[in-house]
Amino acid sequence: PYTTLFRSILFELSSIRFPRSFPVDIMHLYFENVAIHMFRHWTGKYYPKNDERNLNKYTIPLKEWVEISKIMEASRPDMPPDIGRPSRNIIKHYAGFKAVEWGNWITLFSLPLLRGRLPQR
């Protein structure tokens, strides 16, 4: 049948159990998927061409994102090289963010910079 023609050779190994043999990949799951979707939600760009659905109580105004971006850029000289790529202006460059930048956003920047900017619940 069609499905066996394109089946991975890994199915032939008795030591592999799908999907248990493949742990959750934090880079692809959170840093390259969830982070960008949450950012688009907070900036009002989640639903293409639908301003009514994009504007909600979780949308942070652009002027606050400009302030957040300035704080992120100002922190560049103080970031140790171990952290990876220094932060860039999230408003200008989010479309080109790599996993390490989204990882830094999630683990270092999001909590302090979004504090008080989102509803409590």
Disulfide bonds with the S-S distance in Angstrom:
none
